[in-house]
Amino acid sequence: MNPLPVLQRILKKPLAEDLVSLQSILLAWEAAAPEPERRERIGTTLALLGDFYVFLTGLESKLEAHTYAEIASRMDMAAVGGVVAENVLGSGEKLLERILIGGLSELLMVLASRQYIKAFDRELGAFYRQVAWQLRAHMWRFSARNRPGLSPAQRTALIDALFTSLLDSKTPGEAKSIVLGCLFQVSLLGAIAPILPLPQDS
C-alpha cells in the first residue's frame, strides 16, 4: 500500500477521511512488521495520527462548515507535499531535517500573517490548550529520538518557544487552529518518513 498520495492530500488540505485512510495503511504495516523497533515507530506515528484526527474532528464540530473548510484549506503545505512525492523515499536524515525546518518556518509565518483575524469564541481556548498539550508531548519525544544530544532543559525551551504564541490569549483563534494543524502536518511527516518503504519494497 502506497501512503504517498494520501500523505500529499493531508499536507495539502487535511481531512478526517484521509487520516482514516492513512491509519488503515499504518495498521496493516504494524501488523506485518517483523522488527520490534519498526512496530514501535509505527505505533508512535499512529498515536500522533490519532491526536491529529481528534483535533480535526473536534475543530469541525466547533466551527461552522464554511469556516472549517477555509481553515483546512489554509493548512496548505503543498510545497512540502511536492518534496514528499519526489524525494522522501530513501532520502536520508538531511532531507527530513530540511523538511522539518522549512515546515516549521512556514507555519510560524502563517501565525504572523494571521494576527489580524478576529478571534473565535473564547470557549475554543480550552480546546486549543488541550491539543497543544498533546502535540507538545509528541514533539518532545520526536526531538528526543532525533536529537538525543540536547539536554531536557534545552529541548523543553526549544519546543515551548513554538507554543508561546499558541497559548497567548491575544493570538486570534483562527491563527491558533491553522498553526496547530500545520504543526501536526510537520510532525506527521517527520514521524512517517523513517518508516516509509523503499521503492523496491512497496
N, C-alpha and C positions, 0 to 999 in steps of 0.2 A: 504494500500500500504506500503510495507516494503522498507525503503530507504537504509537499511544497505548494500546490495550488490552494489548499485550504489555508496554509500559513500566510500566503500572499494576500488572500482576502482579509484575513484577520489584521494584517498590517495596513491594509488599505482602508477598511471600514469594519471594525469588529462587530459581529452579530452573534447572538447566543447560539443560533443553529450551527454556525461554523465552529464554535468552540465544542459543541457536542460531537461534530464530525471528527475533529482532531482528538477528542477524548477517546473515541472508538478506535482510532488508529493506535494511540498510545497504549490503550488497554490490551490490544492484540500484541503489540510489541512486548509489553510487560509479561504477558503470559508465555511468550515464546523465548524470552531472554534467558540464555543459559548461565550468564555470569551474574553473581550477586551484585557487583558494582553497577552493572548496566540496569538491573532491575531497580536498584536504589535511585539511580539518576532519573529513570522514567517515573518512579513513584513521586519523586520531588517535583518533577515537571507537572505531573497530574495534580498534585496539591496546589501548585500555583495556578494551573488552568481552572481548577475548581473555584478558587477565590476570585479569579477574573470573571467567571460565569456568574457568581453571586453578585459581583459588582455591577455587571451589565444588566442582569435581570432586576436587581434592586433599583438601579437608576431608572430603568424603563418604567417600573411600577410607580415611581415617584414623580415622573415628569409626563407632560402631555406628549402624544405621539410625535407631533411635528418637532417639538423641542428636542426630544430624544434622538430623532433621526438626524437633526442638524449636528448635534454633539457627536454622534457616532461618525458622521462624515468628516468632522474636524479632527478626528484621531487618525489623520492620514499620514502614514509613513510610507508612501508609495515609493520613494527613492530607495528606502531600505528594502522594500519588497523586491525591487528590481535586483538589488545586490544578492538577495537570497536566491533568486531564481538562477543567477549566473554563477555565483561564486561560493556559496556557503559549503556545499558538499566537498569535504576533503580539503578545505582551505586553510585549516590550522588556526592557532590561537590569535595570531596578529590580526587577521581579518575580523574575528569575533570582537577583539578589543576595539578596533576602529568602529565597528557597527555600534557597540555599546556606547562608546564616547560620542559618536555622531548622533545617535538616537537621544541620548540624554541632553546634548546641546540643543537639539531640535525641540525637545519638549520644554526646556527652560525658555526658549524663545517664544514658544506658544503661550506660556504663562505670562510672559511680559507683554505680549501683544494683546492679551485678552483682559488686561486690567481695567479697561474702560467699561466692561459689560456689567450691567446691573446684576446684583446678587439674587439668587433664587431664595425661596423661603428659608427662614432660619432653621427649620426642622431638618433640613438636609445636612446641617453642620455635624450632627452626631453620626450620620451615615458616613460622611467623608472621613471623620476621625476613625471610625471603626475600620474602614477599608485601608486607610493609611497604616493603621496598627498591623494589619495582616500583611500588607505589602512590605512594610519595613522589615519584618522578620524574614520574608523571602529574600530580600535584597541583602540582608546581613549574612545569611547562610551562603548565598551565591558568592558574595565577596570573600567570605572565609575560605571557600573552596578554591577560588581562582587567584586570590591574593593573600596567601597564608602568612606572608611576612609582616602584614600590618598588625599592630597591637590592637586589642579590643577597643581601647580609647580612640585610636586613630580611625578605626573602622566606624565606630559609632559616630564620631564627629563628621566624617565624610557623608555618611548616609543621612544623618539628621539635617545636614545642610540642604539636602534635596527636599526635605519635608517641612522646612521652616515656613515657606510661603503657603504651603498647603494647609498648615494648621493655623495660619493667621486669620483672624476673624474678618479682617479688612479685604482679604482676597475674594474676588467675586466667585459665586458658586459655580458658574459655567466654566471658569478657568480651572477650578479645582477638579471638576469632573473630566475635563479634557486631559489635564496633566496626569491624573491618576490612570486614565485609560492608556495614555502614552507610556507611562511607567510600566504598566502591565505588559504592553506590547514589547517593550525593550527587554524586560525581564524574561518574558516567554521566549523571545528569540535567543537570549543568552543561555537559557536552560535547555532549549531543544537542539541548538546547533551541535553540541558534542555528541548527541545520540542519533543524529540523522545517519541513515545508512549510506555507505559509499555507493556511487552509481552502479558498480558491478553487483552490489548486494541487493539492490532494490528491484 
